[in-house]
Amino acid sequence: MGYIQDIRQLVGTRPIIMVGTSTVVLNKDNEILLQRRADSGDWGVIGGALELGESLEEGAKRELYEEAGLRSDNMKFIDILSGEDMYYKYPHGDEIYNVVAVYETREYSGTPFINDDETLELRFFNPKEPIKELNEMARQILTKTNYIV
């Protein structure tokens, strides 16, 4: 069982502060890789919560592999996002206030493939066009870091 699941056994669905990462993966055409999330069915950025003892960059690299099957040794730090507008309620009721370290990578190895049960589909999107069914947390992350308007 993971760290967050251990916390949830103690506090239930009440809001917690969760530290995690998001990685904006850009291809040669500057399109953004998004995942169709299994829990909500909408599109989100690659990322997730840190595990105990893990650095932010280690977490970003792990999540990139777990959710998209990609590896990168060139993660560019973009920003840390936090605050009231980083609140998220999962479809099953858990509530969190995210503290998210956002990374970008343009250099990665592999071809995106579904590598876990959190992802239904992976696809690159043009950030200059509206992205239908974009998860609200992903919208916050991509807007605050100026990847989308």
N, CA and C atoms as a LAMMPS dump frame, in Angstrom:
ITEM: TIMESTEP
0
ITEM: NUMBER OF ATOMS
447
ITEM: BOX BOUNDS ff ff ff
-5.0000000000000000e+02 5.0000000000000000e+02
-5.0000000000000000e+02 5.0000000000000000e+02
-5.0000000000000000e+02 5.0000000000000000e+02
ITEM: ATOMS id mol type element x y z
1 1 1 N 0.848 -1.179 0
2 1 2 C 0 0 0
3 1 3 C 0.894 1.243 0
4 2 1 N 0.474 2.293 -0.722
5 2 2 C 1.261 3.493 -0.836
6 2 3 C 0.98 4.493 0.267
7 3 1 N 1.795 5.516 0.297
8 3 2 C 1.728 6.556 1.322
9 3 3 C 0.354 7.227 1.375
10 4 1 N -0.164 7.653 0.229
11 4 2 C -1.445 8.35 0.204
12 4 3 C -2.563 7.427 0.682
13 5 1 N -2.531 6.167 0.296
14 5 2 C -3.546 5.217 0.757
15 5 3 C -3.482 5.049 2.274
16 6 1 N -2.27 5.042 2.838
17 6 2 C -2.113 4.961 4.3
18 6 3 C -2.751 6.173 4.975
19 7 1 N -2.51 7.366 4.434
20 7 2 C -3.095 8.593 4.978
21 7 3 C -4.617 8.535 4.886
22 8 1 N -5.114 8.081 3.751
23 8 2 C -6.565 8.009 3.539
24 8 3 C -7.241 7.067 4.545
25 9 1 N -6.562 6.018 4.97
26 9 2 C -7.141 5.13 5.981
27 9 3 C -7.346 5.872 7.296
28 10 1 N -6.517 6.864 7.545
29 10 2 C -6.613 7.626 8.79
30 10 3 C -7.613 8.781 8.706
31 11 1 N -7.661 9.479 7.556
32 11 2 C -8.468 10.7 7.466
33 11 3 C -9.698 10.568 6.577
34 12 1 N -9.87 9.447 5.93
35 12 2 C -11.008 9.295 5.025
36 12 3 C -10.857 10.189 3.809
37 13 1 N -11.953 10.799 3.385
38 13 2 C -11.943 11.613 2.164
39 13 3 C -11.677 13.09 2.427
40 14 1 N -11.482 13.48 3.697
41 14 2 C -11.258 14.898 4.034
42 14 3 C -10.084 15.473 3.255
43 15 1 N -10.09 16.792 3.051
44 15 2 C -8.999 17.422 2.292
45 15 3 C -7.637 17.218 2.955
46 16 1 N -6.654 16.892 2.135
47 16 2 C -5.261 16.811 2.572
48 16 3 C -4.414 17.614 1.593
49 17 1 N -3.227 17.992 2.038
50 17 2 C -2.265 18.627 1.151
51 17 3 C -1.448 17.512 0.512
52 18 1 N -1.408 17.497 -0.812
53 18 2 C -0.682 16.443 -1.514
54 18 3 C 0.387 17.072 -2.401
55 19 1 N 1.609 16.625 -2.229
56 19 2 C 2.729 17.117 -3.033
57 19 3 C 2.951 16.152 -4.187
58 20 1 N 3.035 16.707 -5.37
59 20 2 C 3.22 15.869 -6.541
60 20 3 C 3.892 16.622 -7.673
61 21 1 N 3.879 15.988 -8.824
62 21 2 C 4.522 16.552 -10.004
63 21 3 C 3.593 16.433 -11.203
64 22 1 N 3.822 17.273 -12.173
65 22 2 C 3.21 17.158 -13.489
66 22 3 C 4.308 17.385 -14.504
67 23 1 N 4.28 16.604 -15.55
68 23 2 C 5.271 16.76 -16.607
69 23 3 C 4.56 17.091 -17.908
70 24 1 N 4.922 18.224 -18.486
71 24 2 C 4.412 18.627 -19.788
72 24 3 C 5.367 18.04 -20.82
73 25 1 N 4.884 17.051 -21.555
74 25 2 C 5.677 16.377 -22.583
75 25 3 C 5.327 17.021 -23.918
76 26 1 N 6.346 17.565 -24.588
77 26 2 C 6.147 18.229 -25.875
78 26 3 C 6.865 17.463 -26.976
79 27 1 N 6.176 17.23 -28.093
80 27 2 C 6.819 16.571 -29.232
81 27 3 C 7.458 17.625 -30.134
82 28 1 N 8.007 17.193 -31.252
83 28 2 C 8.722 18.108 -32.154
84 28 3 C 7.806 19.179 -32.751
85 29 1 N 6.491 18.948 -32.73
86 29 2 C 5.526 19.92 -33.231
87 29 3 C 4.955 20.804 -32.118
88 30 1 N 5.568 20.742 -30.922
89 30 2 C 5.115 21.492 -29.739
90 30 3 C 3.718 21.11 -29.281
91 31 1 N 3.307 19.89 -29.584
92 31 2 C 2.036 19.38 -29.088
93 31 3 C 2.263 18.779 -27.701
94 32 1 N 1.22 18.837 -26.865
95 32 2 C 1.3 18.374 -25.48
96 32 3 C 0.693 16.975 -25.363
97 33 1 N 1.442 16.075 -24.723
98 33 2 C 0.937 14.731 -24.479
99 33 3 C 0 14.755 -23.274
100 34 1 N -1.228 14.264 -23.48
101 34 2 C -2.196 14.153 -22.39
102 34 3 C -2.66 12.711 -22.273
103 35 1 N -3.149 12.373 -21.087
104 35 2 C -3.672 11.04 -20.84
105 35 3 C -5.172 11.13 -20.569
106 36 1 N -5.937 10.221 -21.15
107 36 2 C -7.347 10.114 -20.769
108 36 3 C -7.366 9.315 -19.48
109 37 1 N -7.837 9.962 -18.422
110 37 2 C -7.794 9.405 -17.075
111 37 3 C -8.861 8.325 -16.891
112 38 1 N -8.473 7.229 -16.274
113 38 2 C -9.411 6.139 -16.027
114 38 3 C -10.447 6.515 -14.972
115 39 1 N -10.08 7.362 -14.002
116 39 2 C -11.015 7.68 -12.916
117 39 3 C -12.105 8.655 -13.317
118 40 1 N -11.821 9.567 -14.242
119 40 2 C -12.792 10.603 -14.592
120 40 3 C -13.155 10.617 -16.073
121 41 1 N -12.366 9.944 -16.916
122 41 2 C -12.652 9.879 -18.346
123 41 3 C -12.252 11.112 -19.13
124 42 1 N -11.706 12.132 -18.461
125 42 2 C -11.291 13.338 -19.168
126 42 3 C -9.775 13.335 -19.353
127 43 1 N -9.263 14.376 -20.01
128 43 2 C -7.844 14.459 -20.339
129 43 3 C -7.068 15.183 -19.255
130 44 1 N -5.928 14.628 -18.864
131 44 2 C -5.082 15.228 -17.844
132 44 3 C -3.623 15.193 -18.239
133 45 1 N -2.825 15.952 -17.498
134 45 2 C -1.38 15.938 -17.715
135 45 3 C -0.775 14.72 -17.018
136 46 1 N 0.399 14.341 -17.436
137 46 2 C 1.123 13.237 -16.822
138 46 3 C 1.608 13.689 -15.454
139 47 1 N 1.368 12.898 -14.429
140 47 2 C 1.85 13.279 -13.105
141 47 3 C 1.159 12.536 -11.993
142 48 1 N 1.571 12.84 -10.772
143 48 2 C 0.981 12.205 -9.609
144 48 3 C 1.727 12.567 -8.345
145 49 1 N 1.335 11.905 -7.265
146 49 2 C 1.874 12.192 -5.934
147 49 3 C 3.258 11.586 -5.745
148 50 1 N 4.044 12.25 -4.909
149 50 2 C 5.353 11.721 -4.54
150 50 3 C 5.204 10.536 -3.604
151 51 1 N 6.176 9.646 -3.656
152 51 2 C 6.298 8.557 -2.694
153 51 3 C 7.278 9.01 -1.617
154 52 1 N 7.233 8.365 -0.458
155 52 2 C 8.137 8.731 0.636
156 52 3 C 9.593 8.657 0.2
157 53 1 N 10.363 9.685 0.526
158 53 2 C 11.788 9.716 0.227
159 53 3 C 12.134 10.083 -1.196
160 54 1 N 11.161 10.364 -2.015
161 54 2 C 11.384 10.647 -3.426
162 54 3 C 11.55 12.145 -3.639
163 55 1 N 12.496 12.529 -4.487
164 55 2 C 12.636 13.941 -4.851
165 55 3 C 11.564 14.3 -5.875
166 56 1 N 11.352 15.594 -6.085
167 56 2 C 10.374 16.03 -7.079
168 56 3 C 10.733 15.522 -8.475
169 57 1 N 11.994 15.656 -8.842
170 57 2 C 12.398 15.199 -10.181
171 57 3 C 12.287 13.686 -10.316
172 58 1 N 12.644 12.952 -9.266
173 58 2 C 12.485 11.49 -9.299
174 58 3 C 11.017 11.113 -9.475
175 59 1 N 10.129 11.819 -8.778
176 59 2 C 8.698 11.566 -8.908
177 59 3 C 8.2 11.851 -10.305
178 60 1 N 8.673 12.943 -10.899
179 60 2 C 8.272 13.288 -12.262
180 60 3 C 8.715 12.215 -13.25
181 61 1 N 9.934 11.733 -13.09
182 61 2 C 10.444 10.683 -13.984
183 61 3 C 9.673 9.381 -13.8
184 62 1 N 9.388 9.027 -12.551
185 62 2 C 8.643 7.787 -12.278
186 62 3 C 7.246 7.865 -12.874
187 63 1 N 6.547 8.971 -12.633
188 63 2 C 5.184 9.119 -13.155
189 63 3 C 5.175 9.117 -14.682
190 64 1 N 6.179 9.732 -15.299
191 64 2 C 6.269 9.739 -16.758
192 64 3 C 6.342 8.313 -17.293
193 65 1 N 7.124 7.472 -16.631
194 65 2 C 7.226 6.082 -17.077
195 65 3 C 5.949 5.304 -16.744
196 66 1 N 5.44 5.467 -15.522
197 66 2 C 4.258 4.712 -15.108
198 66 3 C 3.033 5.035 -15.964
199 67 1 N 2.844 6.302 -16.308
200 67 2 C 1.629 6.701 -16.999
201 67 3 C 1.739 6.753 -18.518
202 68 1 N 2.966 6.871 -19.038
203 68 2 C 3.103 7 -20.49
204 68 3 C 4.172 6.102 -21.094
205 69 1 N 4.893 5.333 -20.263
206 69 2 C 5.915 4.439 -20.79
207 69 3 C 7.128 5.15 -21.352
208 70 1 N 7.333 6.412 -20.978
209 70 2 C 8.454 7.201 -21.504
210 70 3 C 9.507 7.429 -20.427
211 71 1 N 10.743 7.603 -20.871
212 71 2 C 11.843 7.931 -19.961
213 71 3 C 12.487 9.228 -20.437
214 72 1 N 12.918 10.042 -19.451
215 72 2 C 13.601 11.284 -19.787
216 72 3 C 14.643 11.588 -18.721
217 73 1 N 15.824 11.97 -19.183
218 73 2 C 16.872 12.434 -18.278
219 73 3 C 17.038 13.941 -18.382
220 74 1 N 16.137 14.577 -19.132
221 74 2 C 16.213 16.025 -19.322
222 74 3 C 14.878 16.645 -18.94
223 75 1 N 14.698 16.832 -17.635
224 75 2 C 13.476 17.419 -17.105
225 75 3 C 13.764 18.879 -16.737
226 76 1 N 13.079 19.805 -17.375
227 76 2 C 13.263 21.234 -17.108
228 76 3 C 12.212 21.674 -16.086
229 77 1 N 12.674 22.211 -14.949
230 77 2 C 11.749 22.712 -13.94
231 77 3 C 11.088 23.981 -14.455
232 78 1 N 9.741 24.048 -14.332
233 78 2 C 8.981 25.201 -14.812
234 78 3 C 8.46 26.059 -13.664
235 79 1 N 7.767 25.453 -12.679
236 79 2 C 7.141 26.237 -11.614
237 79 3 C 6.613 25.309 -10.527
238 80 1 N 6.299 25.885 -9.379
239 80 2 C 5.553 25.183 -8.328
240 80 3 C 4.226 25.901 -8.184
241 81 1 N 3.146 25.142 -8.266
242 81 2 C 1.798 25.688 -8.156
243 81 3 C 1.16 25.207 -6.862
244 82 1 N 0.437 26.104 -6.198
245 82 2 C -0.253 25.754 -4.957
246 82 3 C -1.342 26.789 -4.713
247 83 1 N -2.142 26.551 -3.693
248 83 2 C -3.156 27.524 -3.314
249 83 3 C -4.564 27.016 -3.512
250 84 1 N -5.487 27.915 -3.264
251 84 2 C -6.921 27.597 -3.292
252 84 3 C -7.369 26.984 -4.621
253 85 1 N -6.844 27.512 -5.736
254 85 2 C -7.291 27.013 -7.035
255 85 3 C -6.629 25.702 -7.441
256 86 1 N -5.806 25.14 -6.572
257 86 2 C -5.23 23.817 -6.835
258 86 3 C -5.998 22.73 -6.071
259 87 1 N -7.193 23.076 -5.609
260 87 2 C -8.086 22.118 -4.959
261 87 3 C -8.645 21.173 -6.019
262 88 1 N -8.779 19.893 -5.637
263 88 2 C -9.353 18.903 -6.55
264 88 3 C -10.116 17.865 -5.745
265 89 1 N -11.283 17.504 -6.256
266 89 2 C -12.065 16.429 -5.653
267 89 3 C -12.157 15.299 -6.669
268 90 1 N -11.615 14.146 -6.298
269 90 2 C -11.639 12.977 -7.167
270 90 3 C -13.071 12.457 -7.306
271 91 1 N -13.384 11.769 -8.392
272 91 2 C -14.732 11.234 -8.575
273 91 3 C -15.197 10.342 -7.411
274 92 1 N -14.286 9.665 -6.735
275 92 2 C -14.664 8.782 -5.629
276 92 3 C -14.768 9.529 -4.293
277 93 1 N -14.522 10.859 -4.289
278 93 2 C -14.769 11.668 -3.106
279 93 3 C -13.556 12.197 -2.363
280 94 1 N -12.363 11.645 -2.59
281 94 2 C -11.172 12.162 -1.916
282 94 3 C -10.928 13.606 -2.341
283 95 1 N -10.576 14.455 -1.352
284 95 2 C -10.307 15.861 -1.624
285 95 3 C -8.851 16.178 -1.325
286 96 1 N -8.25 17 -2.203
287 96 2 C -6.849 17.379 -2.005
288 96 3 C -6.636 18.843 -2.37
289 97 1 N -5.616 19.408 -1.759
290 97 2 C -5.052 20.683 -2.182
291 97 3 C -3.659 20.331 -2.691
292 98 1 N -3.469 20.488 -3.987
293 98 2 C -2.214 20.11 -4.618
294 98 3 C -1.119 21.145 -4.423
295 99 1 N 0.085 20.66 -4.216
296 99 2 C 1.306 21.431 -4.368
297 99 3 C 2.036 20.691 -5.487
298 100 1 N 2.101 21.314 -6.659
299 100 2 C 2.571 20.622 -7.856
300 100 3 C 3.832 21.272 -8.407
301 101 1 N 4.871 20.471 -8.548
302 101 2 C 6.072 20.909 -9.258
303 101 3 C 5.88 20.533 -10.722
304 102 1 N 5.916 21.533 -11.591
305 102 2 C 5.694 21.311 -13.017
306 102 3 C 7.038 21.249 -13.729
307 103 1 N 7.203 20.183 -14.498
308 103 2 C 8.405 19.989 -15.318
309 103 3 C 7.989 19.932 -16.784
310 104 1 N 8.958 20.169 -17.637
311 104 2 C 8.764 20.039 -19.077
312 104 3 C 9.847 19.13 -19.614
313 105 1 N 9.489 18.303 -20.588
314 105 2 C 10.504 17.548 -21.314
315 105 3 C 10.167 17.525 -22.79
316 106 1 N 11.191 17.755 -23.572
317 106 2 C 11.107 17.643 -25.03
318 106 3 C 11.977 16.487 -25.514
319 107 1 N 12.79 15.989 -24.596
320 107 2 C 13.71 14.897 -24.92
321 107 3 C 13.325 13.688 -24.091
322 108 1 N 12.8 12.689 -24.752
323 108 2 C 12.373 11.476 -24.067
324 108 3 C 12.615 10.287 -24.979
325 109 1 N 12.692 9.136 -24.368
326 109 2 C 12.885 7.92 -25.157
327 109 3 C 11.648 7.056 -25.032
328 110 1 N 11.408 6.326 -26.1
329 110 2 C 10.252 5.456 -26.159
330 110 3 C 9.119 6.084 -26.949
331 111 1 N 8.107 5.284 -27.169
332 111 2 C 6.876 5.729 -27.81
333 111 3 C 5.787 5.638 -26.759
334 112 1 N 4.971 6.681 -26.615
335 112 2 C 3.955 6.635 -25.561
336 112 3 C 3.083 5.376 -25.653
337 113 1 N 2.95 4.695 -24.528
338 113 2 C 2.042 3.546 -24.461
339 113 3 C 1.434 3.481 -23.066
340 114 1 N 0.251 2.901 -22.982
341 114 2 C -0.457 2.784 -21.708
342 114 3 C 0.279 1.77 -20.854
343 115 1 N 0.735 2.227 -19.693
344 115 2 C 1.624 1.422 -18.855
345 115 3 C 1.045 1.183 -17.465
346 116 1 N -0.177 1.656 -17.197
347 116 2 C -0.787 1.433 -15.882
348 116 3 C -2.303 1.455 -16.004
349 117 1 N -2.989 1.234 -14.894
350 117 2 C -4.452 1.205 -14.926
351 117 3 C -5.075 2.587 -14.711
352 118 1 N -4.255 3.641 -14.636
353 118 2 C -4.761 4.997 -14.475
354 118 3 C -5.024 5.679 -15.817
355 119 1 N -4.561 5.077 -16.895
356 119 2 C -4.613 5.694 -18.217
357 119 3 C -5.454 4.866 -19.171
358 120 1 N -6.395 5.525 -19.865
359 120 2 C -7.205 4.853 -20.879
360 120 3 C -6.653 5.082 -22.285
361 121 1 N -6.032 6.236 -22.484
362 121 2 C -5.563 6.621 -23.814
363 121 3 C -4.506 7.703 -23.661
364 122 1 N -3.572 7.77 -24.599
365 122 2 C -2.558 8.822 -24.66
366 122 3 C -2.646 9.481 -26.03
367 123 1 N -2.548 10.825 -26.048
368 123 2 C -2.635 11.524 -27.324
369 123 3 C -1.952 12.882 -27.204
370 124 1 N -1.316 13.316 -28.305
371 124 2 C -0.749 14.666 -28.369
372 124 3 C -1.813 15.643 -28.868
373 125 1 N -1.843 16.838 -28.242
374 125 2 C -2.813 17.878 -28.588
375 125 3 C -2.087 19.163 -28.946
376 126 1 N -2.644 19.883 -29.907
377 126 2 C -2.145 21.195 -30.272
378 126 3 C -2.621 22.185 -29.202
379 127 1 N -1.708 22.832 -28.485
380 127 2 C -2.122 23.737 -27.412
381 127 3 C -2.786 25.022 -27.898
382 128 1 N -2.731 25.299 -29.204
383 128 2 C -3.357 26.5 -29.747
384 128 3 C -4.827 26.27 -30.094
385 129 1 N -5.27 25.016 -30.002
386 129 2 C -6.659 24.68 -30.281
387 129 3 C -7.33 24.262 -28.975
388 130 1 N -8.651 24.504 -28.852
389 130 2 C -9.344 24.079 -27.627
390 130 3 C -9.23 22.562 -27.43
391 131 1 N -8.996 22.171 -26.193
392 131 2 C -8.904 20.742 -25.859
393 131 3 C -10.198 20.358 -25.166
394 132 1 N -11.031 19.598 -25.866
395 132 2 C -12.314 19.18 -25.301
396 132 3 C -12.07 18.172 -24.184
397 133 1 N -12.906 18.24 -23.163
398 133 2 C -12.87 17.311 -22.04
399 133 3 C -11.55 17.376 -21.27
400 134 1 N -10.962 18.56 -21.176
401 134 2 C -9.733 18.735 -20.408
402 134 3 C -10.076 18.789 -18.923
403 135 1 N -9.412 17.967 -18.137
404 135 2 C -9.594 17.934 -16.686
405 135 3 C -9.316 19.316 -16.112
406 136 1 N -10.11 19.741 -15.128
407 136 2 C -9.962 21.089 -14.579
408 136 3 C -8.586 21.306 -13.952
409 137 1 N -8.034 20.29 -13.284
410 137 2 C -6.699 20.439 -12.703
411 137 3 C -5.66 20.609 -13.816
412 138 1 N -5.79 19.841 -14.886
413 138 2 C -4.876 19.988 -16.028
414 138 3 C -5.004 21.384 -16.634
415 139 1 N -6.237 21.884 -16.731
416 139 2 C -6.449 23.235 -17.262
417 139 3 C -5.733 24.271 -16.397
418 140 1 N -5.849 24.131 -15.088
419 140 2 C -5.171 25.054 -14.174
420 140 3 C -3.657 25.003 -14.384
421 141 1 N -3.111 23.806 -14.439
422 141 2 C -1.662 23.634 -14.585
423 141 3 C -1.177 24.22 -15.92
424 142 1 N -1.854 23.869 -17.001
425 142 2 C -1.414 24.313 -18.32
426 142 3 C -1.641 25.814 -18.529
427 143 1 N -2.672 26.375 -17.907
428 143 2 C -2.921 27.81 -18.019
429 143 3 C -1.928 28.6 -17.185
430 144 1 N -1.728 28.183 -15.952
431 144 2 C -0.818 28.916 -15.05
432 144 3 C 0.625 28.883 -15.544
433 145 1 N 1 27.87 -16.294
434 145 2 C 2.365 27.768 -16.816
435 145 3 C 2.456 28.219 -18.277
436 146 1 N 1.372 28.813 -18.789
437 146 2 C 1.337 29.426 -20.12
438 146 3 C 1.504 28.462 -21.283
439 147 1 N 1.111 27.216 -21.107
440 147 2 C 1.115 26.274 -22.24
441 147 3 C -0.147 26.413 -23.057
442 148 1 N -1.252 26.806 -22.405
443 148 2 C -2.496 27.107 -23.106
444 148 3 C -3.012 28.445 -22.604
445 149 1 N -3.864 29.065 -23.387
446 149 2 C -4.434 30.368 -23.013
447 149 3 C -5.823 30.168 -22.453
